[in-house]
């Protein structure tokens, strides 16, 4: 029987090895996201034959994540099915990409039914386009940045431990100003950001801070999802400052491209079903949406 355990920082090394072997641009698997969202999803993990088994709670119900990694898929699926049967859970897998569906069908043809989780698709962007806002479709973003640069004495610097208290002060203000338009998920996100900052170095997170005359007006945090994709976990800015959000996005991408020569894409994660967030993410013109699916065993 599978022995799941609570996620701790000591798990980072083996999880990172599996995540890099999977080499998926998805935001669902990297260790930082697993760790910082633990309070919300209550994720339990276990290594098995080169794969990572994950159990979590989604919308209050127990479920599992596709077992990423290398090695035979069937033993991992069988272990999860046995665990679900022992606990009396219906067996389903979340966070599947189309590649995962293909793998399941090769191993278990016709045994699963699939439904798309439209609110969970990751928005994937070309890094070179975000770094310049080139082209007619992004001309508005470029204009906002030009105006910001003219009107402000600004800089963008790498996020360090010393800058985190100022980011937290800005986060508190942002949370107060946006509480009315967002549901209870804003509280979970706030907790996740606090958890990310608390273990910033141990998690290997990186990011940047936008300042005007030394005052923090925006910050962003993330980590590599795979060899050519950076996953942005959080991006906050003072919305009433024209151009602040596009500047944070552009400057982080420039910083990352200088550091990672192989970087091609930036994953800015899903829209959580919020129409305003969907419009915002679409306005940056994603290269594609990484669609996610849930697989359910047909006999259950």
C-alpha positions as CSV (number, residue, x, y, z in Angstrom):
1,X,0.0,0.0,0.0
2,X,1.2,3.5,-0.9
3,X,2.6,5.5,2.0
4,X,1.7,9.1,1.3
5,X,3.4,11.9,3.4
6,X,3.0,15.6,4.0
7,X,5.2,17.8,1.8
8,X,8.3,19.2,3.5
9,X,11.3,21.1,2.2
10,X,13.3,17.9,2.5
11,X,11.4,16.5,-0.4
12,X,12.6,19.2,-2.8
13,X,15.6,17.3,-4.2
14,X,13.7,14.1,-5.3
15,X,10.7,16.0,-6.5
16,X,12.9,18.4,-8.6
17,X,14.6,15.4,-10.2
18,X,11.2,13.9,-11.3
19,X,9.8,17.2,-12.4
20,X,12.9,17.9,-14.6
21,X,12.6,14.4,-16.0
22,X,9.0,15.0,-16.9
23,X,10.0,18.3,-18.5
24,X,6.4,19.6,-18.7
25,X,5.6,23.4,-19.0
26,X,2.6,22.8,-16.7
27,X,2.4,24.8,-13.5
28,X,0.9,21.9,-11.5
29,X,4.0,19.8,-10.8
30,X,7.0,22.0,-9.8
31,X,7.9,21.7,-6.1
32,X,7.4,25.4,-5.3
33,X,3.7,25.3,-6.3
34,X,3.2,22.0,-4.4
35,X,4.7,23.4,-1.3
36,X,3.3,26.9,-1.1
37,X,-0.3,25.8,-1.9
38,X,-0.3,23.0,0.6
39,X,-2.6,24.7,3.0
40,X,-5.3,24.9,0.3
41,X,-4.9,21.6,-1.4
42,X,-3.4,19.5,1.4
43,X,-1.2,17.6,-0.9
44,X,0.4,14.4,0.0
45,X,3.2,12.8,-2.1
46,X,5.1,9.6,-2.5
47,X,7.9,8.4,-4.9
48,X,7.3,5.2,-6.8
49,X,9.6,3.8,-9.5
50,X,10.8,7.1,-10.9
51,X,7.3,8.7,-10.6
52,X,5.7,11.0,-8.1
53,X,2.3,10.0,-6.7
54,X,0.2,12.9,-5.4
55,X,-3.0,13.0,-3.4
56,X,-4.8,16.2,-2.8
57,X,-8.2,17.7,-1.9
58,X,-9.9,19.6,-4.7
59,X,-13.2,21.4,-3.9
60,X,-13.3,19.5,-0.7
61,X,-13.0,16.0,-2.3
62,X,-10.0,13.6,-2.4
63,X,-8.4,13.1,-5.7
64,X,-5.1,12.3,-7.4
65,X,-2.7,13.9,-9.8
66,X,-1.3,12.2,-12.9
67,X,1.9,10.4,-11.8
68,X,4.6,12.4,-13.5
69,X,8.1,11.2,-14.1
70,X,9.8,8.3,-15.9
71,X,9.5,4.5,-15.8
72,X,6.5,2.3,-16.3
73,X,3.1,4.1,-15.9
74,X,1.0,1.0,-15.0
75,X,2.5,0.3,-11.5
76,X,1.9,3.9,-10.5
77,X,-1.7,3.9,-11.7
78,X,-2.3,0.5,-10.1
79,X,-0.9,1.8,-6.8
80,X,-3.2,4.8,-6.9
81,X,-6.2,2.6,-7.8
82,X,-5.5,0.3,-4.9
83,X,-5.2,3.2,-2.5
84,X,-8.4,4.7,-3.7
85,X,-10.3,1.4,-3.3
86,X,-8.9,0.9,0.2
87,X,-10.1,4.4,1.2
88,X,-13.4,4.1,-0.6
89,X,-12.6,7.0,-3.0
90,X,-13.7,7.2,-6.6
91,X,-10.6,7.0,-8.7
92,X,-9.9,10.1,-10.8
93,X,-6.7,11.9,-11.9
94,X,-6.5,15.7,-12.3
95,X,-4.0,18.0,-14.1
96,X,-3.7,15.8,-17.2
97,X,-2.3,17.4,-20.3
98,X,-3.1,15.9,-23.8
99,X,0.3,14.2,-23.6
100,X,-0.8,12.4,-20.4
101,X,-4.1,11.4,-22.0
102,X,-2.1,9.8,-24.8
103,X,0.0,7.9,-22.3
104,X,-3.1,6.6,-20.4
105,X,-4.8,5.5,-23.6
106,X,-1.7,3.6,-24.6
107,X,-1.7,1.7,-21.3
108,X,-5.4,1.6,-20.6
109,X,-7.3,1.9,-23.9
110,X,-10.9,2.9,-23.4
111,X,-10.8,2.6,-19.6
112,X,-11.0,6.4,-18.8
113,X,-13.4,9.2,-19.6
114,X,-12.0,12.7,-19.9
115,X,-13.4,16.1,-19.1
116,X,-11.7,19.4,-19.8
117,X,-11.1,21.7,-16.8
118,X,-11.5,25.0,-18.7
119,X,-10.6,27.2,-15.7
120,X,-7.3,25.4,-15.1
121,X,-5.6,25.9,-18.5
122,X,-2.2,27.5,-18.2
123,X,-1.4,30.6,-20.3
124,X,1.9,30.1,-22.1
125,X,3.7,33.0,-23.7
126,X,6.8,33.5,-25.9
127,X,9.4,35.1,-23.7
128,X,10.9,37.1,-26.6
129,X,7.5,38.8,-27.1
130,X,6.9,39.6,-23.5
131,X,10.4,41.1,-23.2
132,X,9.7,43.6,-25.9
133,X,5.9,43.7,-26.5
134,X,6.7,43.7,-30.2
135,X,4.0,43.5,-32.8
136,X,0.7,45.2,-33.3
137,X,-1.2,43.0,-30.9
138,X,1.0,44.1,-27.9
139,X,1.4,47.7,-29.0
140,X,-0.8,48.9,-26.1
141,X,1.4,47.2,-23.5
142,X,4.4,48.8,-25.1
143,X,2.8,52.2,-25.0
144,X,2.0,51.8,-21.3
145,X,5.6,50.9,-20.5
146,X,6.9,53.9,-22.5
147,X,4.6,56.2,-20.5
148,X,5.7,54.6,-17.2
149,X,9.3,55.0,-18.1
150,X,8.8,58.7,-18.9
151,X,6.7,59.6,-15.9
152,X,8.6,57.7,-13.2
153,X,12.1,57.4,-11.6
154,X,12.0,53.6,-11.6
155,X,14.1,50.5,-11.4
156,X,13.6,46.8,-11.4
157,X,15.8,44.7,-9.2
158,X,16.1,41.0,-8.4
159,X,14.0,39.9,-5.4
160,X,16.1,39.3,-2.3
161,X,15.4,38.5,1.3
162,X,16.0,42.1,2.2
163,X,13.2,43.3,-0.1
164,X,10.6,40.8,1.1
165,X,9.2,42.9,4.0
166,X,8.5,45.7,1.6
167,X,6.7,43.3,-0.7
168,X,4.6,42.1,2.2
169,X,3.6,45.6,3.0
170,X,2.5,46.1,-0.6
171,X,0.7,42.8,-0.6
172,X,-1.4,43.8,2.4
173,X,-2.4,47.0,0.7
174,X,-3.2,45.1,-2.6
175,X,-5.3,42.5,-0.7
176,X,-7.4,45.2,1.0
177,X,-8.0,47.0,-2.3
178,X,-9.0,43.9,-4.2
179,X,-10.9,41.9,-1.5
180,X,-14.3,43.1,-2.8
181,X,-13.9,41.7,-6.3
182,X,-12.4,38.3,-5.5
183,X,-13.8,35.3,-3.6
184,X,-12.2,33.4,-0.7
185,X,-9.4,32.2,-3.0
186,X,-7.7,35.6,-2.3
187,X,-7.1,34.4,1.3
188,X,-5.5,31.1,0.0
189,X,-3.3,33.1,-2.4
190,X,-2.2,35.4,0.4
191,X,-1.2,32.4,2.5
192,X,0.7,30.9,-0.4
193,X,2.7,34.1,-1.0
194,X,3.5,34.2,2.7
195,X,4.7,30.6,2.6
196,X,6.7,31.3,-0.5
197,X,8.5,34.2,1.1
198,X,9.1,32.3,4.3
199,X,11.1,29.6,2.4
200,X,12.2,31.7,-0.5
201,X,15.8,30.5,-0.6
202,X,15.1,26.9,0.3
203,X,12.5,26.7,-2.5
204,X,14.9,28.1,-5.0
205,X,12.4,30.8,-6.0
206,X,13.4,33.9,-7.9
207,X,11.7,37.1,-9.0
208,X,11.9,40.8,-9.2
209,X,10.7,44.0,-7.6
210,X,9.5,47.2,-9.4
211,X,10.2,50.4,-7.6
212,X,9.4,54.1,-8.1
213,X,11.9,56.4,-6.3
214,X,12.7,53.5,-4.1
215,X,9.1,52.6,-3.2
216,X,7.9,49.1,-4.1
217,X,5.0,49.2,-6.5
218,X,5.2,45.7,-7.9
219,X,6.7,42.3,-7.4
220,X,6.7,38.9,-9.0
221,X,7.8,35.4,-7.9
222,X,8.3,32.1,-9.7
223,X,10.6,29.2,-10.7
224,X,11.6,27.1,-13.7
225,X,8.8,24.7,-14.7
226,X,11.1,22.8,-17.1
227,X,14.2,23.4,-19.2
228,X,12.7,26.0,-21.5
229,X,9.8,27.4,-19.4
230,X,9.6,29.7,-16.4
231,X,6.5,29.5,-14.2
232,X,5.3,32.8,-12.7
233,X,3.5,32.0,-9.5
234,X,2.6,35.5,-8.4
235,X,2.6,39.0,-10.0
236,X,1.3,42.0,-8.0
237,X,1.4,45.7,-8.8
238,X,-0.4,48.9,-7.9
239,X,-3.1,48.9,-10.6
240,X,-3.7,52.6,-10.3
241,X,-0.1,53.3,-11.6
242,X,-0.3,53.3,-15.3
243,X,1.9,50.6,-16.8
244,X,3.0,49.0,-13.5
245,X,1.7,45.5,-14.4
246,X,3.2,45.4,-18.0
247,X,6.5,46.7,-16.6
248,X,6.7,43.9,-14.0
249,X,6.0,41.3,-16.6
250,X,8.4,42.8,-19.2
251,X,11.3,43.4,-16.8
252,X,11.1,39.9,-15.2
253,X,11.2,38.3,-18.6
254,X,14.2,40.4,-19.6
255,X,16.0,39.4,-16.4
256,X,15.2,35.7,-17.0
257,X,16.3,35.7,-20.6
258,X,19.6,37.1,-19.6
259,X,20.0,34.4,-17.0
260,X,18.6,31.4,-18.9
261,X,19.8,31.3,-22.6
262,X,17.5,28.3,-23.3
263,X,14.3,30.1,-22.0
264,X,11.6,30.1,-24.7
265,X,8.3,30.4,-22.8
266,X,6.8,32.0,-19.7
267,X,3.9,30.2,-18.0
268,X,1.6,32.7,-16.3
269,X,-0.6,30.0,-14.9
270,X,-4.4,29.8,-15.1
271,X,-7.2,32.3,-14.6
272,X,-9.1,30.4,-11.8
273,X,-12.3,31.1,-13.7
274,X,-12.2,34.8,-13.0
275,X,-13.4,36.7,-16.1
276,X,-11.3,39.8,-15.3
277,X,-8.2,37.7,-14.9
278,X,-9.0,35.8,-18.1
279,X,-9.2,39.1,-20.0
280,X,-6.0,40.3,-18.5
281,X,-4.1,37.1,-19.4
282,X,-5.5,37.1,-22.9
283,X,-4.5,40.7,-23.4
284,X,-0.8,39.6,-23.2
285,X,-1.5,37.3,-26.3
286,X,-0.5,33.8,-25.2
287,X,1.3,31.6,-27.6
288,X,-1.1,28.8,-26.6
289,X,-3.2,27.5,-23.7
290,X,-1.9,24.4,-22.0
291,X,-5.3,22.6,-21.5
292,X,-5.9,20.4,-18.5
293,X,-8.2,17.5,-18.1
294,X,-9.6,15.2,-15.4
295,X,-9.7,11.4,-16.1
296,X,-12.2,9.2,-14.4
297,X,-12.2,5.4,-14.4
298,X,-15.3,4.4,-16.4
299,X,-16.5,1.6,-14.1
300,X,-16.6,3.9,-11.0
